[in-house]
Every structure is written in structure tokens, then in C-alpha cells.
Amino acid sequence: MARLLARSPVVVSIPGTSSRAHLDENVAAAAIRLEPAQFERLSALRRP
């Protein structure tokens, strides 16, 4: 989720959650700030 939030300040992710622990993780992701190099590296993992 942190990668999606780093992508754009207007991107809103609506994650599903099956437990309180997952909800807590999703909320905590909003506080993570990725450096541009980290964002690119994570984004590259999804490219074919």
C-alpha cells in the first residue's frame, strides 16, 4: 500500500481486510515515506 500512496497524493487505495491486524498494517502504511529509488525498485518488481 505504501507504494500506491507514494505514486500520487490523490491515489486512494481501498484495501480489503480479513482481520484487525491487517487493518492496522494498512493504516500504518500511510506513514511510510518511500524514497524515489525505493519506489522505482518496488515498481520494477511488478513489470513483466
DOMILUM-122594 format. One record per atom (N, C-alpha, C): residue number from 1; chain; z, y negated, x negated. Coordinates in pm, 1 decimal, padded with zeros to 6 digits. Layout:
BEGIN
<site zado="NUM" tinu="A" pz="Z" py="Y" px="X"/>
...
This chain:
BEGIN
<site zado="1" tinu="A" pz="00000.0" py="00117.9" px="-00080.7"/>
<site zado="1" tinu="A" pz="00000.0" py="00000.0" px="00000.0"/>
<site zado="1" tinu="A" pz="00000.0" py="-00125.8" px="-00086.1"/>
<site zado="2" tinu="A" pz="00066.5" py="-00121.9" px="-00200.5"/>
<site zado="2" tinu="A" pz="00070.1" py="-00239.2" px="-00288.0"/>
<site zado="2" tinu="A" pz="-00071.2" py="-00278.9" px="-00329.7"/>
<site zado="3" tinu="A" pz="-00158.9" py="-00180.1" px="-00350.2"/>
<site zado="3" tinu="A" pz="-00297.1" py="-00210.1" px="-00389.0"/>
<site zado="3" tinu="A" pz="-00368.7" py="-00284.4" px="-00277.3"/>
<site zado="4" tinu="A" pz="-00346.4" py="-00245.2" px="-00153.4"/>
<site zado="4" tinu="A" pz="-00408.9" py="-00314.7" px="-00041.6"/>
<site zado="4" tinu="A" pz="-00357.6" py="-00457.5" px="-00028.7"/>
<site zado="5" tinu="A" pz="-00229.2" py="-00475.8" px="-00046.7"/>
<site zado="5" tinu="A" pz="-00171.8" py="-00609.2" px="-00038.1"/>
<site zado="5" tinu="A" pz="-00220.2" py="-00697.5" px="-00152.0"/>
<site zado="6" tinu="A" pz="-00246.3" py="-00638.0" px="-00268.9"/>
<site zado="6" tinu="A" pz="-00296.4" py="-00714.8" px="-00383.3"/>
<site zado="6" tinu="A" pz="-00441.9" py="-00754.8" px="-00364.0"/>
<site zado="7" tinu="A" pz="-00511.3" py="-00682.3" px="-00280.5"/>
<site zado="7" tinu="A" pz="-00653.3" py="-00706.3" px="-00259.8"/>
<site zado="7" tinu="A" pz="-00679.8" py="-00842.8" px="-00197.1"/>
<site zado="8" tinu="A" pz="-00597.7" py="-00880.0" px="-00100.9"/>
<site zado="8" tinu="A" pz="-00617.2" py="-01006.4" px="-00032.1"/>
<site zado="8" tinu="A" pz="-00489.3" py="-01044.6" px="00040.7"/>
<site zado="9" tinu="A" pz="-00454.7" py="-01172.4" px="00040.9"/>
<site zado="9" tinu="A" pz="-00334.3" py="-01213.7" px="00112.3"/>
<site zado="9" tinu="A" pz="-00348.4" py="-01203.4" px="00264.1"/>
<site zado="10" tinu="A" pz="-00470.1" py="-01184.4" px="00312.1"/>
<site zado="10" tinu="A" pz="-00489.4" py="-01174.0" px="00456.8"/>
<site zado="10" tinu="A" pz="-00513.6" py="-01030.5" px="00503.8"/>
<site zado="11" tinu="A" pz="-00509.7" py="-00935.5" px="00412.5"/>
<site zado="11" tinu="A" pz="-00524.7" py="-00795.5" px="00449.5"/>
<site zado="11" tinu="A" pz="-00392.9" py="-00747.3" px="00507.6"/>
<site zado="12" tinu="A" pz="-00401.9" py="-00684.6" px="00621.2"/>
<site zado="12" tinu="A" pz="-00282.0" py="-00631.0" px="00684.2"/>
<site zado="12" tinu="A" pz="-00299.9" py="-00480.8" px="00698.2"/>
<site zado="13" tinu="A" pz="-00211.4" py="-00410.1" px="00636.2"/>
<site zado="13" tinu="A" pz="-00212.8" py="-00265.3" px="00645.5"/>
<site zado="13" tinu="A" pz="-00114.3" py="-00222.9" px="00753.5"/>
<site zado="14" tinu="A" pz="-00154.6" py="-00127.6" px="00834.8"/>
<site zado="14" tinu="A" pz="-00065.4" py="-00074.9" px="00937.0"/>
<site zado="14" tinu="A" pz="-00047.5" py="00073.8" px="00907.9"/>
<site zado="15" tinu="A" pz="00046.9" py="00104.0" px="00818.5"/>
<site zado="15" tinu="A" pz="00066.4" py="00244.6" px="00780.5"/>
<site zado="15" tinu="A" pz="00141.5" py="00322.1" px="00886.9"/>
<site zado="16" tinu="A" pz="00105.0" py="00447.0" px="00899.2"/>
<site zado="16" tinu="A" pz="00182.3" py="00535.2" px="00984.7"/>
<site zado="16" tinu="A" pz="00301.5" py="00586.4" px="00905.2"/>
<site zado="17" tinu="A" pz="00402.7" py="00625.8" px="00972.5"/>
<site zado="17" tinu="A" pz="00518.1" py="00680.2" px="00902.6"/>
<site zado="17" tinu="A" pz="00581.3" py="00789.3" px="00987.2"/>
<site zado="18" tinu="A" pz="00630.2" py="00890.0" px="00919.0"/>
<site zado="18" tinu="A" pz="00692.2" py="01002.0" px="00990.0"/>
<site zado="18" tinu="A" pz="00842.1" py="01009.4" px="00964.1"/>
<site zado="19" tinu="A" pz="00892.8" py="00914.4" px="00884.8"/>
<site zado="19" tinu="A" pz="01036.4" py="00917.4" px="00857.1"/>
<site zado="19" tinu="A" pz="01085.3" py="00778.8" px="00817.7"/>
<site zado="20" tinu="A" pz="01213.9" py="00760.7" px="00823.7"/>
<site zado="20" tinu="A" pz="01274.0" py="00633.5" px="00783.1"/>
<site zado="20" tinu="A" pz="01249.5" py="00608.5" px="00633.9"/>
<site zado="21" tinu="A" pz="01252.1" py="00714.0" px="00553.9"/>
<site zado="21" tinu="A" pz="01228.2" py="00699.8" px="00409.7"/>
<site zado="21" tinu="A" pz="01088.6" py="00644.6" px="00382.8"/>
<site zado="22" tinu="A" pz="00988.7" py="00692.7" px="00456.0"/>
<site zado="22" tinu="A" pz="00852.3" py="00642.9" px="00438.7"/>
<site zado="22" tinu="A" pz="00842.2" py="00497.2" px="00483.1"/>
<site zado="23" tinu="A" pz="00909.9" py="00463.0" px="00590.1"/>
<site zado="23" tinu="A" pz="00911.2" py="00324.9" px="00635.4"/>
<site zado="23" tinu="A" pz="00970.5" py="00234.2" px="00528.1"/>
<site zado="24" tinu="A" pz="01081.4" py="00276.1" px="00469.5"/>
<site zado="24" tinu="A" pz="01145.2" py="00198.8" px="00363.2"/>
<site zado="24" tinu="A" pz="01051.6" py="00181.2" px="00243.3"/>
<site zado="25" tinu="A" pz="00977.7" py="00286.5" px="00206.5"/>
<site zado="25" tinu="A" pz="00882.2" py="00278.2" px="00096.0"/>
<site zado="25" tinu="A" pz="00770.3" py="00179.6" px="00127.5"/>
<site zado="26" tinu="A" pz="00720.7" py="00182.9" px="00250.3"/>
<site zado="26" tinu="A" pz="00613.2" py="00092.3" px="00289.6"/>
<site zado="26" tinu="A" pz="00659.3" py="-00052.6" px="00286.7"/>
<site zado="27" tinu="A" pz="00778.4" py="-00078.7" px="00334.1"/>
<site zado="27" tinu="A" pz="00832.1" py="-00214.8" px="00332.3"/>
<site zado="27" tinu="A" pz="00853.6" py="-00260.4" px="00188.2"/>
<site zado="28" tinu="A" pz="00904.5" py="-00173.5" px="00103.5"/>
<site zado="28" tinu="A" pz="00929.3" py="-00208.3" px="-00036.6"/>
<site zado="28" tinu="A" pz="00799.3" py="-00240.1" px="-00110.8"/>
<site zado="29" tinu="A" pz="00688.4" py="-00180.8" px="-00069.3"/>
<site zado="29" tinu="A" pz="00560.6" py="-00205.6" px="-00135.9"/>
<site zado="29" tinu="A" pz="00518.6" py="-00351.5" px="-00126.5"/>
<site zado="30" tinu="A" pz="00565.7" py="-00421.0" px="-00025.0"/>
<site zado="30" tinu="A" pz="00530.5" py="-00562.3" px="-00010.5"/>
<site zado="30" tinu="A" pz="00586.1" py="-00646.5" px="-00125.0"/>
<site zado="31" tinu="A" pz="00688.0" py="-00598.9" px="-00192.6"/>
<site zado="31" tinu="A" pz="00748.5" py="-00673.8" px="-00302.5"/>
<site zado="31" tinu="A" pz="00682.3" py="-00645.5" px="-00437.4"/>
<site zado="32" tinu="A" pz="00594.1" py="-00548.1" px="-00442.8"/>
<site zado="32" tinu="A" pz="00528.2" py="-00511.6" px="-00568.1"/>
<site zado="32" tinu="A" pz="00413.0" py="-00607.5" px="-00593.5"/>
<site zado="33" tinu="A" pz="00409.0" py="-00663.0" px="-00712.5"/>
<site zado="33" tinu="A" pz="00300.5" py="-00752.0" px="-00752.7"/>
<site zado="33" tinu="A" pz="00223.3" py="-00684.4" px="-00865.2"/>
<site zado="34" tinu="A" pz="00097.2" py="-00653.9" px="-00838.2"/>
<site zado="34" tinu="A" pz="00013.9" py="-00588.2" px="-00938.6"/>
<site zado="34" tinu="A" pz="-00058.1" py="-00691.0" px="-01024.1"/>
<site zado="35" tinu="A" pz="-00062.9" py="-00665.2" px="-01153.4"/>
<site zado="35" tinu="A" pz="-00145.3" py="-00744.8" px="-01244.4"/>
<site zado="35" tinu="A" pz="-00291.0" py="-00708.6" px="-01216.6"/>
<site zado="36" tinu="A" pz="-00384.0" py="-00799.0" px="-01244.2"/>
<site zado="36" tinu="A" pz="-00525.4" py="-00768.2" px="-01218.2"/>
<site zado="36" tinu="A" pz="-00571.6" py="-00637.6" px="-01282.7"/>
<site zado="37" tinu="A" pz="-00527.7" py="-00610.1" px="-01404.0"/>
<site zado="37" tinu="A" pz="-00568.8" py="-00485.7" px="-01471.6"/>
<site zado="37" tinu="A" pz="-00513.6" py="-00363.1" px="-01398.6"/>
<site zado="38" tinu="A" pz="-00393.1" py="-00372.4" px="-01347.6"/>
<site zado="38" tinu="A" pz="-00335.1" py="-00260.9" px="-01271.5"/>
<site zado="38" tinu="A" pz="-00414.1" py="-00238.2" px="-01143.2"/>
<site zado="39" tinu="A" pz="-00448.6" py="-00346.3" px="-01075.7"/>
<site zado="39" tinu="A" pz="-00526.6" py="-00336.0" px="-00952.0"/>
<site zado="39" tinu="A" pz="-00660.7" py="-00268.8" px="-00979.3"/>
<site zado="40" tinu="A" pz="-00727.7" py="-00312.6" px="-01084.7"/>
<site zado="40" tinu="A" pz="-00858.7" py="-00253.4" px="-01118.4"/>
<site zado="40" tinu="A" pz="-00847.2" py="-00106.1" px="-01152.4"/>
<site zado="41" tinu="A" pz="-00743.0" py="-00071.4" px="-01226.1"/>
<site zado="41" tinu="A" pz="-00723.3" py="00067.9" px="-01264.9"/>
<site zado="41" tinu="A" pz="-00698.6" py="00156.3" px="-01141.9"/>
<site zado="42" tinu="A" pz="-00615.4" py="00109.9" px="-01050.4"/>
<site zado="42" tinu="A" pz="-00590.9" py="00185.3" px="-00927.2"/>
<site zado="42" tinu="A" pz="-00715.3" py="00192.8" px="-00840.9"/>
<site zado="43" tinu="A" pz="-00788.8" py="00084.0" px="-00831.6"/>
<site zado="43" tinu="A" pz="-00911.1" py="00082.9" px="-00752.1"/>
<site zado="43" tinu="A" pz="-01015.2" py="00178.2" px="-00808.3"/>
<site zado="44" tinu="A" pz="-01020.9" py="00190.0" px="-00939.6"/>
<site zado="44" tinu="A" pz="-01118.4" py="00279.2" px="-01003.5"/>
<site zado="44" tinu="A" pz="-01091.2" py="00424.8" px="-00971.4"/>
<site zado="45" tinu="A" pz="-00969.3" py="00459.7" px="-00941.1"/>
<site zado="45" tinu="A" pz="-00936.9" py="00597.9" px="-00908.6"/>
<site zado="45" tinu="A" pz="-01003.6" py="00644.4" px="-00780.8"/>
<site zado="46" tinu="A" pz="-01037.2" py="00552.8" px="-00694.1"/>
<site zado="46" tinu="A" pz="-01097.7" py="00587.7" px="-00565.8"/>
<site zado="46" tinu="A" pz="-01250.5" py="00585.5" px="-00569.8"/>
<site zado="47" tinu="A" pz="-01306.8" py="00537.0" px="-00678.6"/>
<site zado="47" tinu="A" pz="-01453.5" py="00529.6" px="-00687.9"/>
<site zado="47" tinu="A" pz="-01509.4" py="00666.0" px="-00724.6"/>
<site zado="48" tinu="A" pz="-01622.6" py="00701.0" px="-00663.8"/>
<site zado="48" tinu="A" pz="-01684.6" py="00831.6" px="-00695.8"/>
<site zado="48" tinu="A" pz="-01742.1" py="00835.8" px="-00835.2"/>
